[in-house]
Amino acid sequence: MKEKIDSLINENIKALNPKQALPKAENAIYLNKGELPYPPSPEVVKAIVDAATTVNRYPDVLGGNLRKALAEYTGKKVEQIIIGNGSDDLIELIIKVFVKPGEEVLLPIPTFFVYGLATQIIGGVPVFVNRNENFDLDIEAIIEKVTPKTKILFIANPNNPTAKITAKDTIVEILDRVNCLVVVDECYYEFSRKTVADLLEKYPNLIILRSLSKNFGLAGLRVGYGIASETIIDYCYRAAQLFPVNKLALIAGEIALQNLEYVREKIAEIDREKSNLTKELEKLGFIVCPSAANFLFVRTKPLGITSKDLVEVLANKNIFVADFGLKQGLDAYYFRTSVGTPQENQALLKALNRSLD
Ligand SMILES: Cc1ncc(COP(=O)(O)O)c(C=O)c1O
C-alpha cells in the first residue's frame, strides 16, 4: 500500500524532509523560534475573546478592516497591501505566482529556510549563493548567479538566522542590476526600524514582506502582510486562498495596530535585554553577531564547543535554542537564541555559565 501511495506522490515532495516538533516540557524555556516573550495587549486579548462568538461566519474576503489599518500604518494604498496566514503563507503565494517548475529562486545563505522549502514544494530550483565572511550580501556573487531562469531573489532584512541588516544602498544597487522580482522580507521591521518601503514606487519588481508575529506578539494567530505595486497585489490575490486569514487573527491585528504604544514598550524592553544579553554572552567568550532583530546569532568556536553539543546541554536543562551548526554553509559553531524576558535570559546565562565550567 505504501509503495502504491509513494508512486503517486510528486518527486519534489518526496525529496523533502519530515517536519519535527520539539517535545513540550513543563517549565521549559523556549528561545528557539524568535518569538516575542510577551502576550499581546489586554485590548487585543479582549477583542479575540469577543470575536470568538462570531466564528460561525467566514472571515472577510480580501482582509476587510485589517488591510485598511495596514495601509494606514504603512502609508500605502489598500490595493498595495496583501495579508496572509503569517508571512510564511505569503512567501509560498509569491513563489506560486511567479515561479514555474524548473525556474530558479536565488537565496543568499545562510537565510530563512522557508524560501528554499517553498521553492522546492512547487518544483522550483533554489539557487544558493554564499554571503561573505561577515554575513553581508556579496553583490557580485549574486549577479553572477542570475540566469534567464531566475525569477525571485529573497533578501531577509534583517536576516534570519544572522540578525544582520543589509544597508539600503546595497539593496538599491541590486535592484538596479537585476530584472527578477526582489522580495525584501522585513519580518523584524519594528525591531530594526529599517525599511525600503520608499523604494516601491521606483522599483515595480520589489515586494516587501512584514509580519505581526514577532513585533506584535501574534505568532500563534498567524498574520503577515506584503506591500507591493497594485498589479502584483492584484495577481497575488487571484491566486490566494479565499479566506487566508482567520477571523480572530483579523480582529487581533486590527486592534494591535491601534495599540502601538504597547508594542513600542515591549520593543524597548527587548532592546534593553538584547544589549544586556549580548554583553553577558561576550563576557562568557562567545562572539555575538550585531543584531537588528529580537534574536542573537552566536558563535561558539572561541569556547571550543560545537553548537550541537551546547544546544544539547541546554536542552537537557529544559532551555531550547536553535542549532545552526553545519546548516546552509555554516561551520559547526553557531546557534540562535531569541531575546526572552529578563528571567528567561538570566536562566540561559546561568545554564551556559554552568555548562562551560
Ligand atoms: C525572515 C523571516 N521571514 C518570515 C518569517 C515567518 O514569519 P510568520 O510568523 O509571519 O510566518 C520568519 C519567521 O521566523 C522569518 O524569520
The ligand as a Tripos MOL2 file, in Angstrom:
@<TRIPOS>MOLECULE
LIG
   16    16     1     0     0
SMALL
NO_CHARGES

@<TRIPOS>ATOM
      1 C1         12.8810   36.2640    7.9180 C.3       1 LIG1
      2 C2         11.5700   35.6490    8.2690 C.ar      1 LIG1
      3 N1         10.5380   35.7780    7.4260 N.ar      1 LIG1
      4 C3          9.3340   35.2430    7.6940 C.ar      1 LIG1
      5 C4          9.1280   34.5270    8.8460 C.ar      1 LIG1
      6 C5          7.7730   33.9030    9.0760 C.3       1 LIG1
      7 O1          7.0090   34.6830    9.9300 O.3       1 LIG1
      8 P1          5.4480   34.4830   10.0980 P.3       1 LIG1
      9 O2          5.2440   34.1070   11.5060 O.co2     1 LIG1
     10 O3          4.8470   35.8290    9.7440 O.co2     1 LIG1
     11 O4          5.0170   33.4250    9.1440 O.co2     1 LIG1
     12 C6         10.1570   34.3510    9.7630 C.ar      1 LIG1
     13 C7          9.9470   33.5540   10.9760 C.2       1 LIG1
     14 O5         10.8130   33.2100   11.7130 O.2       1 LIG1
     15 C8         11.4150   34.9370    9.4630 C.ar      1 LIG1
     16 O6         12.4580   34.8080   10.2900 O.3       1 LIG1
@<TRIPOS>BOND
     1     1     2 1
     2     2     3 ar
     3     2    15 ar
     4     3     4 ar
     5     4     5 ar
     6     5     6 1
     7     5    12 ar
     8     6     7 1
     9     7     8 1
    10     8     9 2
    11     8    10 1
    12     8    11 1
    13    12    13 1
    14    12    15 ar
    15    13    14 2
    16    15    16 1
@<TRIPOS>SUBSTRUCTURE
     1 LIG1         1 GROUP 0 **** ****
